[in-house]
Amino acid sequence: MIDIFAERVAEGATPRRGPDITEPLITDFSVALLRGQVEIDSSAQMRTVQISANFRQGLRTGQLIEVIDSLQGEAWRGKITAIDNAVEGAKMTTKLTVERPQ
């Protein structure tokens, strides 16, 4: 059994320790690490953003992406939660639903 300690970090705040996770079925470090990441993600305050772009190949749900927003002048990272590819005439587009931290 591996004990999992997850630290939650809010932007601009000091890290705070989350509750300990005791799971007797987790015996591998990589699985424990993934479980800790899931716990941290589940407690984060997220905002859902819709992005439309020219067709992109090779994207998958759960993938982390970096978005460079030239209108807002910022770059941020988020997780893809849905992908919708569309074809209208000769134009192919990809619409992404992305969760990003607030």
Contact map, one row per residue, 1 for C-alpha under 8 A:
111000000000000000000011111000000000000000000000000000000000000000000000000000000000000000000000000000
111100000000000000000111011110010000000000000000000000000000000000000000000000000000000000000000000000
111110000000000000011110000000010000000000000000000000000000000000000000000000000000000000000000000000
011111000000000000011100000000011011000000000000000000000000000000000000000000000000000000000000000000
001111100000000011111000000000000001000000000000000000000000000000000000000000000000000000000000000000
000111110000000011110000000000000001101100000000000000000000000000000000000000000000000000000000000000
000011111000001111000000000000000000000100000000000000000000000000000000000000000000000000000000000000
000001111100001111000000000000000000000100000000000000000000000000000000000000000000000000000000000000
000000111110111100000000000000000000000000000000000000000000000000000000000000000000000000000000000000
000000011111111000000000000000000000000000000000000000000000000000000000000000000000000000000000000000
000000001111100000000000000000000000000000000000000000000000000000000000000000000000000000000000000000
000000000111110000000000000000000000000000000000000000000000000000000000000000000000000000000000000000
000000001111111000000000000000000000000000000000000000000000000000000000000000000000000000000000000000
000000001101111100000000000000000000000000000000000000000000000000000000000000000000000000000000000000
000000111100111110000000000000000000000000000000000000000000000000000000000000000000000000000000000000
000000111000011111000000000000000000000000000000000000000000000000000000000000000000000000000000000000
000011110000001111100000000000000000000000000000000000000000000000000000000000000000000000000000000000
000011110000000111110000000000000000000000000000000000000000000000000000000000000000000000000000000000
000011000000000011111000000000000000000000000000000000000000000000000000000000000000000000000000000000
001111000000000001111100000000000000000000000000000000000000000000000000000000000000000000000000000000
001110000000000000111110000000000000000000000000000000000000000000000000000000000000000000000000000000
011100000000000000011111000000000000000000000000000000000000000000000000000000000000000000000000000000
111000000000000000001111110000000000000000000000000000000000000000000000000000000000000000000000000000
110000000000000000000111111000000000000000000000000000000000000000000000000000000000000000000000000000
100000000000000000000011111000000000000000000000000000000000000000000000000000000000000000000000000000
110000000000000000000011111110110000000000000000000000000000000000000000000000000000000000000000000000
110000000000000000000001111110110000000000000000000000000000000000000000000000000000000000000000000000
010000000000000000000000011111110000000000000000000000000000000000000000000000000000000000000000000000
010000000000000000000000011111111000000000000000000000000000000000000000000000000000000000000000000000
000000000000000000000000000111111100000000000000000000000000000000000000000000000000000000000000000000
000000000000000000000000011111111110000000000000000000000000000000000000000000000000000000000000000000
011100000000000000000000011111111111000000000000000000000000000000000000000000000000000000000000000000
000100000000000000000000000011111111100000000000000000000000000000000000000000000000000000000000000000
000000000000000000000000000001111111110000000000000000000000000000000000000000000000000000000000000000
000100000000000000000000000000111111111000000000000000000000000000000000000000000000000000000000000000
000111000000000000000000000000011111111100000000000000000000000000000000000000000000000000000000000000
000001000000000000000000000000001111111110000000000000000000000000000000000000000000000000000000000000
000000000000000000000000000000000111111111000000000000000000000000000000000000000000000000000000000000
000001000000000000000000000000000011111111100000000000000000000000000000000000000000000000000000000000
000001110000000000000000000000000001111111110000000000000000000000000000000000000000000000000000000000
000000000000000000000000000000000000111111110000000000000000000000000000000000000000000000000000000000
000000000000000000000000000000000000011111110000000000000000000000000000000000000000000000000000000000
000000000000000000000000000000000000001111111000000000000000000000000000000000000000000000000000000000
000000000000000000000000000000000000000111111100000000000000000000000000000000000000000000000000000010
000000000000000000000000000000000000000000111110000000000000000000000000000000000000000000000000000011
000000000000000000000000000000000000000000011111000000000000000000000000000000000000000000000000001111
000000000000000000000000000000000000000000001111100000000000000000000000000000000000000000000000001111
000000000000000000000000000000000000000000000111110000000000000000000000000000000000000000000000111100
000000000000000000000000000000000000000000000011111000000000000000000000000000000000000000000000111100
000000000000000000000000000000000000000000000001111100000000000000000000000000000000000000000011110000
000000000000000000000000000000000000000000000000111110000000000000000000000000000000000000000011110000
000000000000000000000000000000000000000000000000011111000000000000000000000000000000000000001111000000
000000000000000000000000000000000000000000000000001111110000000000000000000000000000000000001110000000
000000000000000000000000000000000000000000000000000111110000000000000000000000000000000000011100000000
000000000000000000000000000000000000000000000000000011111000000000000000000000000000100000011100000000
000000000000000000000000000000000000000000000000000011111110000000000000000000000000000000001100000000
000000000000000000000000000000000000000000000000000000111110000000000000000000000000000000000000000000
000000000000000000000000000000000000000000000000000000011111000000000000000000000000000000000000000000
000000000000000000000000000000000000000000000000000000011111101000000000000000000010000000000000000000
000000000000000000000000000000000000000000000000000000000111111000000000000000010010000000000000000000
000000000000000000000000000000000000000000000000000000000011111000000000000000111110000000000000000000
000000000000000000000000000000000000000000000000000000000001111100000000000000111000000000000000000000
000000000000000000000000000000000000000000000000000000000011111110000000000000110000000000000000000000
000000000000000000000000000000000000000000000000000000000000011111000000000011110000000000000000000000
000000000000000000000000000000000000000000000000000000000000001111100000000011110000000000000000000000
000000000000000000000000000000000000000000000000000000000000000111110000001111000000000000000000000000
000000000000000000000000000000000000000000000000000000000000000011111000001111000000000000000000000000
000000000000000000000000000000000000000000000000000000000000000001111100111100000000000000000000000000
000000000000000000000000000000000000000000000000000000000000000000111111111000000000000000000000000000
000000000000000000000000000000000000000000000000000000000000000000011111110000000000000000000000000000
000000000000000000000000000000000000000000000000000000000000000000001111100000000000000000000000000000
000000000000000000000000000000000000000000000000000000000000000000001111110000000000000000000000000000
000000000000000000000000000000000000000000000000000000000000000000011111111000000000000000000000000000
000000000000000000000000000000000000000000000000000000000000000000011101111100000000000000000000000000
000000000000000000000000000000000000000000000000000000000000000001111000111110000000000000000000000000
000000000000000000000000000000000000000000000000000000000000000001110000011111000000000000000000000100
000000000000000000000000000000000000000000000000000000000000000111100000001111100000000000000000000100
000000000000000000000000000000000000000000000000000000000000000111100000000111110000000000000000011110
000000000000000000000000000000000000000000000000000000000000111110000000000011111000000000000000011100
000000000000000000000000000000000000000000000000000000000001111110000000000001111110000000000001111000
000000000000000000000000000000000000000000000000000000000000110000000000000000111110000000000001111000
000000000000000000000000000000000000000000000000000000000000100000000000000000011111000000000001110000
000000000000000000000000000000000000000000000000000000000011100000000000000000011111100000000111100000
000000000000000000000000000000000000000000000000000000000000000000000000000000000111110000000111000000
000000000000000000000000000000000000000000000000000000100000000000000000000000000011111000011110000000
000000000000000000000000000000000000000000000000000000000000000000000000000000000001111100011110000000
000000000000000000000000000000000000000000000000000000000000000000000000000000000000111111111000000000
000000000000000000000000000000000000000000000000000000000000000000000000000000000000011111110000000000
000000000000000000000000000000000000000000000000000000000000000000000000000000000000001111100000000000
000000000000000000000000000000000000000000000000000000000000000000000000000000000000001111110000000000
000000000000000000000000000000000000000000000000000000000000000000000000000000000000001111111000000000
000000000000000000000000000000000000000000000000000001100000000000000000000000000000111101111100000000
000000000000000000000000000000000000000000000000000111110000000000000000000000000000111000111110000000
000000000000000000000000000000000000000000000000000111110000000000000000000000000011110000011111000000
000000000000000000000000000000000000000000000000011110000000000000000000000000000011110000001111100000
000000000000000000000000000000000000000000000000011100000000000000000000000000011111000000000111110000
000000000000000000000000000000000000000000000001111000000000000000000000000000011110000000000011111000
000000000000000000000000000000000000000000000001111000000000000000000000000001111100000000000001111100
000000000000000000000000000000000000000000000111100000000000000000000000000001111000000000000000111110
000000000000000000000000000000000000000000000111100000000000000000000000000111100000000000000000011111
000000000000000000000000000000000000000000011110000000000000000000000000000001000000000000000000001111
000000000000000000000000000000000000000000001110000000000000000000000000000000000000000000000000000111
